[in-house]
Amino acid sequence: MPTLCTFDISQSTLNFPRPFVDRPRLAHGLRELDIGHNADIRVTSRLQNITTTSADCQITPWADTVLYSAAADVIALAPGDLDFLTGEHTRDLWKDPNDPASVRIDFERPFVTAPKVVVFFNCIDLDKNRVWRVKTSATDIDAKGFTLNIDTWSDTIFYAARACWIAYPEDHEHIFSKSINTMDVRPWYQPQLKQSSEIVFNAVEFWRKPSVFIALNYLDIDCRTNLRVNVYVESVSTAGLIWHIDSWDNTTLYSAGATIIAFN
């Protein structure tokens, strides 16, 4: 099964909880951001020089962006864990102004039936002068692949974003995934700093308290103050959990969303 790790901007090395037999595959997503509003929103998480025991990790801005804090979650997949596939896709309008919002992703090997597919961001690049709106999703899922969407709306000026994806069999035991959003509990036009809700795992059984990965898949935040968002979980048990999507200070959080993966 997967292994959960986490890192923030203060770290340069990610040490795995236990060694792998061979280099793992690493899927990572941003879960906390505090970025100044006087420059474009540019942030990326990177994992490089992967070994059986560790990887070099970074969460960095570029150009004149000011990054005050950030954190990312990581799912490490052993090479022999063939039930899980993962990859990344970048939509980059700097390189190609016509880069499409939706692309077809073909699995390196097909599943027996349509799998579960989850997606989340590990890089975003948005203009400072418009509301920051960006979202990613997986649609048209079948046994051979899916459509990965990276999109914005209204007058947001989008430059680039990178989404990571994980696919696994729909009937896989001891794993639960779900996309959550502040709009599950309130409309976008009633912004507030803190929101939370309970998730019940229902038919998915866990034999002990699961590890929980969470990462952003949706942002809609006003550009007149800093971009501040933190997604996290608490009260995790074999039956369910409580998720939180929070901001702080004077940020106007219209809405935000995240991908949750709980597993034993």
Secondary structure as GFF3:
##gff-version 3
##sequence-region A 1 264
A	DSSP	beta_strand	3	8	.	.	.	ID=ss1
A	DSSP	beta_strand	13	15	.	.	.	ID=ss2
A	DSSP	beta_strand	25	35	.	.	.	ID=ss3
A	DSSP	beta_strand	41	48	.	.	.	ID=ss4
A	DSSP	beta_strand	54	60	.	.	.	ID=ss5
A	DSSP	beta_strand	67	77	.	.	.	ID=ss6
A	DSSP	beta_strand	85	92	.	.	.	ID=ss7
A	DSSP	beta_strand	102	106	.	.	.	ID=ss8
A	DSSP	beta_strand	116	126	.	.	.	ID=ss9
A	DSSP	beta_strand	132	142	.	.	.	ID=ss10
A	DSSP	beta_strand	145	151	.	.	.	ID=ss11
A	DSSP	beta_strand	158	168	.	.	.	ID=ss12
A	DSSP	beta_strand	175	181	.	.	.	ID=ss13
A	DSSP	three_ten_helix	182	184	.	.	.	ID=ss14
A	DSSP	beta_strand	194	200	.	.	.	ID=ss15
A	DSSP	beta_strand	211	221	.	.	.	ID=ss16
A	DSSP	beta_strand	227	234	.	.	.	ID=ss17
A	DSSP	beta_strand	240	246	.	.	.	ID=ss18
A	DSSP	beta_strand	253	263	.	.	.	ID=ss19
###
